[in-house]
Amino acid sequence: MIRTLCLTLTLVLAWSLSGAQAPNFKIAKLKYNGGGDWYANKTSLPNLIRFCNQNLSMNIAREESVVEVGSPELFLYPFVHMTGHGNVVFSDAEALNLRSYLLSGGFLHIDDNYGLDQYIRKEMKKVFPEYEFVELPFSHPIYHQKYPFPNGLPKIHEHDNKPPQGFGIVHEGRLVCFYTYETDLGNGWEDPEVHNDPENKRQEALRMGANIITFALTQYL
C-alpha cells in the first residue's frame, strides 16, 4: 500500500511539473471511532472537488471515498479529510497506521466542525507523541497558492467568536497534517441551502480548500 501511495504522489507531481491535466485520483473522508459524526457535511467534499476540477484543472474523482483510520486502504489516497463535532478515539493500531500513512507521503486535513478540538488534539498525540500542533504563520505557502490569503484562514462560521487558526504537524520539514480551527471550512463547502452562507463566504471557503489540496499535492516540489 505504501508503494501505491508513492505511485499516486509521483503521478500527481508529474502533472504538476508538466502542466498537463492531472491523472484521475480519489480523495477520502476519514471514518473514526468514538461516536463523533465523522460523516458530517455530506455535500462539502463533492463541492470542493468540483471547484478544484473546474478552477485548477485537476481531475479528482467526483465522489470522495470513505476510509477507516486503521485500514490499509488509507494508503490509496494522497489526501484525506477529517471532520466532526464530537468524540474521537484512535486505537493503538489505528494511530500506528495513520502515522505510517503520514510518514509515507500522505496528508491529513482536519477541519473542526465545532467541538472536535479537545478530542483530536489528544488523539493526534497518539499518532505523533513527539510533536505538538504549531500555528502556521500567515506567510506559510498553504495560504499563498493560487488564491492568496494574506491574513490566514477565512472566518466562515462564528461559533465562539474566536479568530480562525491553522495548525500543523511538521515532520522533517514537511507538513503532514493541517488542522483548521474556528473557521469551519467544511460548512462553507456545503450546498448553499444547507447553511445559507453568503456566496462570498462560500467562495472564500472553497478557495482556501483548493489551496490546501494544491499545497498537499505539490509541497514536494
Secondary structure, DSSP 8 states (H G I E B T S, - for coil): -HHHHHHHHHHHHHHHHH-S----B--EEEE-BSS--TT--TTHHHHHHHHHHHHS---B-SS-EEEETT-GGGGG-SEEEEEESS--B--HHHHHHHHHHHHTT-EEEEEE-SS-HHHHHHHHHHH-TT---EE--TTSGGGBSSSB-TTSS-----TTT---EEEEEEETTEEEEEEEESS-HHHHHS-HHHH---HHHHHHHHHHHHHHHHHHHHTT-
